[in-house]
């Protein structure tokens, strides 16, 4: 290899290694490669002239971007030159969750765990959201119920282990696997031996019984990151993939947004908002079946129609609060009802009527008193049922009658007298005498 005691100065406006860029202009200046295919093609850099770490400049259409042979010199080894071997701890997305609303900072923190064993020792990086292991060893998001302290968890570079606060041991534990991918699973299975670390956050170097945790970076710096279900889809490296909200029924559901929120609001066009007075809303349907809250008029339609009807006969199923139909009314009229009058045959010589009495059958020599619970318009018929009523053995009916007399007598065999009560005057009237049928 040649050695020079002085710097090399190029008079041409080109890089020292001509392979860094591609063709020359008419003025002799080099231009970036048009793409990776030009670098690896016939007119590009042949395999024999490539080396590890070799860098070229490629025109992306907007600006020049450096590519290099990082891991090998084959065509597929040429990749974009993005980062150094040291992982950044600056302001970029460290994690995400689709399990509800979350707001926090994008700063990342790195912990160096040493003397934890060959497999578990190494660098761990902080991850969103707030994680902890509950008493059953299940990974949860949020704050532990026993102290409410929010803590990020940390995942090893190769994602083989995680460093998480474990409620079951009241301290930090090494957990198998990437806990951010296993929320709800039981993976806190490797608790750190007593004495355990119980720090709420990692700000200084901590060492206990030959083991140590060395923090770097910050959990509180960086931009504010807000994530909420359901617009978050997934996270790939440092990219967040979010769903776009769109309304397929803009006349029913409108969308708008500001710096903090996306707002859903219902329109009024073709939308049922409420129903009342016997109507009930079920989604976008209105159903009949509710409490009438106002005066309701049912109007019979025009033409030869029968109005509102039952779909079947429910004659035997009506209760005391039911609206009845014609068949039910007809059945009541022709069966047991108030039109079927009561018949009473007292076995006593002195009988006082009651409100349900209509026909009272007695014999000569009996006294019937028209008293008790009388109803306006109540009619009571008193009759001789043995045929022994006579002027010397009459049936005596006592009541408050119109006129001076308070006694009405039946002295004819098998005859009857009818009486009606007038509540306004609080008196009875004799309305008819029926002699015996000859």
C-alpha positions in Angstrom: 0.0 0.0 0.0 1.5 3.3 -1.0 2.2 5.9 1.6 2.1 9.7 1.2 3.6 12.3 3.5 1.2 15.0 2.3 -2.5 15.3 1.8 -4.0 14.6 -1.6 -5.7 17.5 -3.2 -8.0 16.9 -6.1 -8.4 19.6 -8.7 -11.5 18.0 -10.2 -15.0 18.3 -8.4 -15.2 14.6 -7.9 -14.7 12.2 -5.0 -11.3 10.5 -4.5 -12.8 7.0 -5.2 -14.4 7.1 -8.6 -16.6 4.2 -7.7 -18.5 6.4 -5.1 -20.5 7.9 -8.0 -21.3 7.0 -11.6 -21.2 8.7 -15.0 -19.4 12.0 -15.8 -21.0 15.1 -17.4 -19.5 16.8 -20.4 -17.6 19.0 -18.0 -16.1 16.0 -16.3 -18.1 16.0 -13.1 -19.5 12.8 -11.7 -23.2 12.2 -11.0 -24.8 9.8 -8.4 -25.9 6.4 -9.5 -29.5 6.2 -10.8 -30.3 3.3 -8.6 -28.9 0.1 -6.9 -29.3 -1.7 -10.2 -26.7 0.6 -11.8 -24.3 -0.1 -9.0 -24.5 -3.9 -9.3 -25.1 -3.9 -13.1 -22.7 -4.5 -16.0 -21.5 -0.9 -16.1 -21.4 -0.6 -12.3 -18.9 -2.0 -9.7 -17.8 -5.5 -10.5 -17.6 -8.1 -7.7 -13.8 -8.0 -7.7 -13.8 -4.3 -7.0 -16.2 -4.4 -4.0 -15.2 -4.5 -0.3 -17.0 -4.4 3.1 -18.0 -0.9 4.1 -17.8 0.4 0.5 -20.2 3.3 0.1 -21.9 4.7 -3.0 -24.2 7.7 -3.6 -27.5 7.0 -5.3 -30.0 9.6 -6.6 -33.5 8.9 -5.2 -35.2 11.5 -7.4 -35.2 14.1 -4.6 -31.8 13.9 -3.0 -28.7 11.7 -2.9 -28.8 8.8 -0.4 -25.8 6.7 0.6 -25.9 2.9 0.3 -23.2 0.5 1.4 -22.1 -3.1 1.4 -22.5 -3.6 5.2 -22.6 -7.4 5.7 -21.2 -8.7 2.4 -20.4 -7.7 -1.2 -23.1 -9.5 -3.2 -25.8 -7.6 -5.0 -28.3 -8.2 -2.2 -26.0 -6.9 0.5 -26.2 -3.3 -0.9 -28.5 -1.5 1.6 -29.3 2.0 2.6 -26.8 3.5 5.0 -29.1 4.6 7.9 -27.7 4.1 11.4 -24.5 3.3 13.2 -24.1 0.1 15.3 -25.1 2.0 18.4 -28.8 2.2 18.9 -30.1 5.7 19.3 -31.7 6.9 22.5 -33.2 10.1 21.2 -36.8 11.1 20.3 -38.5 8.3 18.4 -41.4 5.9 18.9 -40.5 3.2 21.4 -43.8 1.3 21.4 -47.5 1.4 20.9 -50.7 -0.3 22.1 -54.2 -0.8 20.7 -55.7 -1.4 24.2 -57.2 1.9 24.8 -56.3 5.6 25.0 -52.7 6.5 26.0 -50.7 9.7 26.0 -46.9 9.9 26.9 -43.5 11.0 25.8 -41.4 9.5 23.0 -38.1 9.5 24.8 -36.4 6.1 25.2 -34.3 4.8 28.1 -31.7 2.0 28.0 -30.8 -0.2 30.9 -27.7 -2.2 31.1 -28.4 -5.3 33.3 -25.2 -7.1 34.4 -24.6 -10.3 36.4 -28.1 -11.5 35.8 -26.9 -14.6 34.0 -25.4 -15.1 30.6 -28.7 -15.2 28.7 -30.5 -12.4 30.6 -27.7 -9.9 31.0 -27.5 -7.2 28.3 -29.1 -4.0 27.1 -32.9 -3.5 27.6 -34.9 -0.6 26.1 -38.0 1.0 27.5 -41.3 0.4 25.8 -44.7 2.0 25.8 -47.3 1.5 27.4 -47.3 1.2 31.2 -46.7 -2.5 32.0 -46.7 -4.7 35.1 -47.1 -8.3 36.1 -50.1 -9.0 38.4 -50.2 -11.5 41.3 -50.9 -14.4 38.9 -47.9 -13.5 36.8 -50.1 -12.1 33.9 -48.8 -9.1 31.9 -51.2 -6.1 32.3 -51.3 -2.6 31.0 -51.9 0.2 33.5 -51.0 0.8 37.1 -50.7 -1.9 39.8 -53.7 -1.7 42.1 -51.7 -2.1 45.3 -49.7 1.2 44.8 -50.8 2.8 41.6 -47.3 3.6 40.3 -47.0 3.7 36.5 -43.9 2.0 35.1 -42.6 1.4 31.7 -41.2 -2.1 30.9 -37.9 -2.9 29.2 -37.3 -5.3 26.4 -33.9 -6.8 25.6 -32.3 -6.1 22.2 -33.0 -9.5 20.8 -36.5 -9.6 22.4 -35.7 -12.8 24.3 -36.3 -11.3 27.8 -38.1 -8.3 29.4 -37.5 -6.4 32.6 -40.8 -5.6 34.3 -42.3 -4.7 37.7 -43.8 -7.8 39.2 -46.6 -7.4 41.8 -46.2 -11.0 42.9 -42.7 -10.3 44.3 -43.1 -6.5 44.9 -40.1 -5.7 42.7 -38.6 -6.0 39.2 -38.4 -9.4 37.5 -36.8 -10.8 34.4 -39.6 -12.1 32.2 -39.2 -14.5 29.2 -40.1 -13.1 25.8 -41.2 -9.7 24.6 -43.9 -8.6 27.0 -45.3 -6.0 24.6 -46.4 -8.8 22.3 -47.8 -10.9 25.1 -50.2 -8.8 27.1 -52.7 -11.0 28.9 -50.3 -14.0 29.0 -48.5 -15.6 31.9 -44.8 -14.9 31.3 -43.5 -13.3 34.5 -41.7 -16.6 35.3 -38.1 -15.6 36.3 -38.3 -13.3 39.4 -35.0 -11.8 40.5 -33.6 -13.2 43.7 -34.1 -11.3 47.0 -33.2 -8.5 47.7 -35.2 -7.3 44.7 -35.0 -3.9 43.0 -38.1 -1.8 43.9 -37.3 1.5 42.1 -40.2 3.4 40.7 -38.1 4.8 37.8 -34.5 4.3 36.7 -32.4 7.5 37.1 -29.1 6.4 38.7 -26.8 3.4 38.7 -28.0 0.7 41.2 -26.1 -2.3 42.4 -27.2 -5.1 44.8 -25.3 -8.2 45.8 -23.1 -8.2 42.7 -25.8 -7.3 40.2 -26.3 -3.9 38.7 -28.7 -1.8 36.6 -27.2 1.1 34.7 -29.7 3.5 33.1 -29.1 5.9 30.2 -31.6 8.1 28.3 -34.8 9.5 29.6 -38.4 8.5 30.0 -39.8 12.1 30.2 -38.2 13.8 27.2 -39.3 13.8 23.6 -42.5 14.6 21.7 -45.9 13.8 23.1 -47.3 10.5 21.6 -51.0 9.9 21.7 -52.4 6.5 20.8 -56.0 5.3 21.1 -58.1 2.4 20.1 -59.3 1.7 17.4 -57.4 3.8 14.9 -54.0 2.2 15.8 -53.3 -0.8 13.7 -49.7 -1.9 14.3 -46.1 -0.7 14.8 -43.3 -1.8 12.6 -39.8 -0.6 13.7 -40.3 3.2 14.0 -43.4 3.4 12.0 -46.9 3.6 13.4 -49.6 2.2 11.1 -53.0 3.9 11.8 -56.4 3.3 10.3 -58.2 6.2 8.6 -61.7 6.9 9.8 -64.3 7.3 7.1 -68.1 7.4 7.3 -70.0 5.3 4.9 -73.3 7.0 5.9 -72.3 10.7 6.2 -75.9 11.7 6.4 -76.2 9.7 9.7 -72.7 9.9 11.1 -70.4 12.9 10.6 -66.7 13.1 11.3 -64.6 16.0 12.2 -61.3 16.5 14.0 -59.0 19.0 15.8 -55.5 18.8 17.2 -56.5 16.3 19.9 -59.6 14.4 19.0 -61.7 12.9 16.2 -65.4 13.7 16.7 -68.3 11.5 15.7 -71.7 13.2 15.5 -75.1 12.0 14.2 -77.0 13.9 11.5 -80.7 14.5 11.5 -81.5 13.5 7.9 -83.1 10.0 7.7 -82.3 9.4 11.4 -84.9 8.5 14.1 -83.9 10.3 17.2 -86.8 9.6 19.5 -90.4 8.4 19.7 -93.2 9.0 22.2 -96.9 8.5 23.0 -97.0 4.7 22.7 -94.1 4.4 20.2 -90.7 3.0 21.0 -87.4 3.3 19.0 -85.4 0.1 18.3 -82.3 1.3 16.4 -83.7 3.0 13.3 -87.1 1.3 13.7 -90.2 2.7 15.4 -92.4 0.1 17.1 -95.9 0.3 18.5 -95.9 -0.7 22.1 -95.4 1.8 24.9 -97.2 4.1 27.3 -99.7 6.6 25.9 -98.6 10.0 27.3 -101.1 12.2 25.6 -104.6 12.4 24.2 -104.8 9.9 21.3 -107.5 9.8 18.7 -108.0 6.7 16.6 -109.7 7.6 13.3 -111.4 5.0 11.1 -110.1 5.1 7.6 -112.3 6.0 4.7 -114.2 3.5 2.6 -115.6 0.1 3.5 -113.1 -0.8 6.3 -113.6 -2.3 9.7 -111.2 0.0 11.6 -108.6 -1.4 14.0 -109.1 -5.1 14.5 -107.5 -8.0 16.4 -105.8 -10.6 14.3 -107.5 -13.4 16.1 -110.1 -14.0 18.8 -108.8 -13.5 22.3 -112.2 -13.8 24.1 -110.9 -16.0 26.9 -107.7 -14.1 27.4 -108.7 -10.6 28.4 -107.8 -9.3 31.9 -109.4 -6.5 33.9 -107.2 -3.8 32.1 -107.6 -5.1 28.5 -109.3 -3.4 25.6 -112.0 -5.9 24.7 -113.5 -6.8 21.3 -117.0 -7.4 20.0 -116.8 -11.2 20.5 -115.9 -10.7 24.2 -118.8 -8.3 24.8 -121.2 -10.7 23.1 -120.0 -13.5 25.2 -120.5 -11.5 28.4 -124.0 -10.5 27.5 -125.0 -14.1 26.9 -123.2 -15.6 29.9 -122.8 -14.7 33.6 -123.1 -11.0 33.8 -125.1 -8.2 35.5 -128.0 -9.0 33.1 -128.4 -12.3 34.9 -130.3 -11.3 38.0 -129.8 -12.7 41.4 -132.5 -14.8 43.2 -132.7 -15.0 47.0 -135.1 -17.2 49.0 -134.5 -16.3 52.6 -135.2 -18.9 55.3 -135.9 -16.3 57.9 -139.2 -14.6 58.8 -137.4 -11.2 58.9 -135.0 -10.4 56.0 -133.0 -7.3 55.2 -132.1 -6.8 51.6 -128.5 -6.2 50.4 -127.1 -4.3 47.4 -126.9 -7.5 45.1 -130.5 -8.5 45.7 -133.0 -8.4 42.9 -135.7 -11.2 43.4 -136.6 -12.0 47.0 -138.9 -15.1 47.3 -140.7 -15.3 50.7 -144.0 -16.6 52.2 -147.0 -15.1 53.8 -146.3 -13.8 57.3 -142.7 -12.7 56.4 -141.2 -9.3 56.9 -138.8 -7.9 54.2 -136.9 -4.7 55.1 -135.7 -2.5 52.2 -132.5 -1.2 53.8 -128.8 -2.1 53.8 -126.5 -0.8 51.0 -128.9 0.7 48.4 -127.8 1.8 44.9 -129.5 4.5 42.9 -131.9 2.8 40.5 -131.7 -0.6 42.3 -134.9 -2.7 41.7 -136.0 -5.3 44.2 -138.9 -7.7 43.5 -140.6 -9.3 46.5 -142.9 -12.3 45.7 -145.0 -14.9 47.4 -143.4 -18.2 46.4 -145.7 -20.6 48.5 -149.1 -19.1 47.6 -150.1 -18.5 51.2 -150.2 -14.7 51.1 -153.7 -13.4 52.1 -155.2 -10.5 53.9 -154.9 -12.4 57.1 -151.4 -13.7 56.4 -149.7 -11.0 54.3 -146.0 -10.3 53.4 -145.0 -7.0 55.0 -142.4 -4.9 53.1 -140.9 -2.1 55.2 -138.9 0.8 53.8 -138.7 4.6 53.4 -141.5 5.0 50.8 -142.7 8.1 49.1 -145.9 9.1 51.0 -146.8 8.7 54.6 -146.8 4.9 54.7 -143.6 3.0 55.6 -145.2 -0.4 55.0 -146.2 -2.1 51.7 -148.2 -5.3 51.9 -148.6 -8.3 49.6 -151.8 -10.1 50.4 -152.5 -12.0 47.2 -151.5 -15.6 46.6 -148.4 -15.9 44.3 -148.4 -12.2 43.6 -145.3 -9.8 43.7 -144.4 -6.2 44.2 -141.5 -4.2 42.5 -139.7 -1.4 44.2 -137.0 1.0 42.9 -134.6 3.2 45.0 -134.2 6.9 44.4 -130.9 8.0 45.9 -131.6 11.7 45.4 -134.6 11.5 47.7 -133.3 8.5 49.6 -136.7 6.8 49.3 -138.3 3.7 47.6 -141.1 3.8 45.1 -143.6 1.1 44.4 -143.5 0.7 40.6 -145.6 -2.3 40.0 -148.0 -5.0 41.4 -148.0 -8.4 39.6 -150.9 -10.7 40.5 -150.7 -14.4 40.3 -150.9 -16.1 36.9 -154.3 -17.8 36.6 
